[in-house]
């Protein structure tokens, strides 16, 4: 009929779509981490700066910086792949690292709010 055929109907996959979706997901993750860190900082400043709140804010900030580091590395890895091979895979140690950093960010944020 002259319509557009899907990649599966054409016998292959479009290697550009999945890396783009993954890149956007990493951007959303860093944005969510930024929101948590900023809100935790705001709650800590508004509630007074006790030692426990400061420690929770530092933990939240370190976790946020770690998420940014891993996300930036992953986005570069997605851009570096060839069309035939696809993007570079995320190593298991980086995946574990981002999980730990997300938990630190959320834990620090919860620690600030619950003070």
Buried (B, 14 or more C-beta within 10 A) or exposed (E): EEEEEEEEEEEEEEBEEEBEEBBEEBEEBBEBBBEBBEBBBEBBEEEEEEEEBEEBBEBBBBBBBBBBBBBEBBBEBBEEBEEEEBBBEBEEEBEEBBEBBBEBBBBBBEBBBEE
